[in-house]
Amino acid sequence: MPPITPQQRIESARIGANQAAVCRLASGWVFLADLQYLRAYCILMADPLVESINSLPAPARSQFLSDMALVGDALLAVTGACRINYAILGNTDPVLHAHIVPRYADEPLEILHQLPWSYPPEVMQATLFDAERDHSLILQLAAAIDARQNEPAPME
């Protein structure tokens, strides 16, 4: 089966037919990533689709980055991750999307401080999104995101 395109991913989320969709935010959609080798690895995809963050006016840029951090806050609360890695690349899919990847203290030491994509391909492909297994995680993430949408950002 060919991979789903960004347009198909967004369109299926809009009609409620994308089982990996977590929720809609002001800037786009949150999805569980196809690869779940790091539990709760999420993608924030801009809606409407644009080529890059540089294609957005300043307020929309700020909203996308704020939404990205909001998802990270929810991931920290739901997963017990020790940190969140964020990446906006656009090399493979040339549309604005952010990888929001929880990192866990029990990851192998030789990979823990590397990029999330430092895992061997066979490890990354070993745990794919599974609608049945991941349904409760999606509900937990959606609730955590919703609970944080109107909270002020944490201050240090």
N, C-alpha and C positions, 0 to 999 in steps of 0.2 A: 504494500500500500504506500503510495507516495506521501511525503510529508505534507502536512497542512500548511497553506500559505498564510502570511500575516492577515491578508484580507479575509480569508475563510475563517481564521481564528476569531477575528473581530465580529464578522457577520454572524457566526454561530453563537457567540456570546450575547449579541444584541437580541437574538430571538430565544434565548434561554436553552440553546441546544449544545452548548459546550460544557461538558462535564468537568473540565479542568478549571473553569472560571470560578474564581473566589468571590469577586465583587466588582462593581463599577465604582470608580472614583472620579473626581472632577476632571482629571487629565487623561483617564483611560481605564483599561481593564487590568485586573490582577488575575494571573493564572498560576496554577502549579505548573512548573516546567515539565516537559516531557521526560526528562531525566531526573529521577528522584534518588540518586545515589547519596546526596546530602538531603536528608528529610526536610521537606517544606521549602525546597528551592523554588523561588517564585520569579515570575516575569511580570513587569508592568509594561503594558503596550499602549502607546498613545492612541486615543480615539478622538477625533479622526486621525487616520494614519498620516504621518509626515515623514520626510526623509531623515531629519536629524533634529536635535535640540536647537540647532542654529536656525532651523526653519520656523521656529516659534517666536512670537513677540515676547517681550520681557515678562509680562504677567503670566503667560502660559508656561514659560520656562520655569519660573518660580513655582508654579503649581505642580508641574511634573516632578521637580526635585523634592518638593515638600511631600507629595504623595509617595515618592520613593522611600523617603525616610520614615513616613508613617507606616508603611508596610514593614520596614525593618524593625520599628518599635513593636509592632504586633508579633513579628517572628520571635523576637527576644522573649516576649511574654509567654507565648504559646509553646515554644520548643525547648527553652532552657539553653539555647545556644550561648557560647561564650563571646561571640562577636558576629557581626554581619558584614559580608563583603558586597560591595556595590560596583556594578560595571555597566557602562553604556558604550557599546562597541559599534554595532551596525555594519560589520564587515560581511557577514554571511547573509543576513536579512537586512537590506538597506532601508529599514524603517526604524523610527524611534522606539526603542524598547530598552528597559533596564533589567539586568540580572540582579536579583536580590537573594543572596545566598547565605544561609545560616552556616556558621562554622562551629564545630563541637570540640570540646576539650579531649574527647576520647578518640579523635581521628589519629591515624598513624603519625608519629612524630616527624617522619621524613616528608610528610605532606601538609601537616598542620599549618605551617607558616608559608606555604606556597600558594599559588593561585588555585582556586577551586577546580580548574581544568587540568591540574597536575596529576590527577588520578589516571591510572592506566585506562585505556578505552574499554577494556572488558569489565572493569569495575563500574565505570559510568553507565554502561549499557545494561548492567545486571539488574538494576532496579528502575523500571520505567513507571510512569504514571499509571495508576490502576484506579479506576473510578470507584470500585467497591471498597478497596482497602483505604483509599485516601478521602473518602466522603466525610468522615468525622473530622479529619484535619481541615478540610475546606470549611466546614461549619465553624470550627474553633477560630480559624484565621479570620473569617468574615465577621464573626462576633467581636474579636479583638480589634479589628480595624474599625468597625462601626463605633465601638466604645471610645476609641481614641480620636475620632474625627473632629470632635468639638473641644478637645482638651488643648490647653496651651502647650507649646513645646517645652520640654524640660529645661530648667535653668541650672547652671553650675555655680 
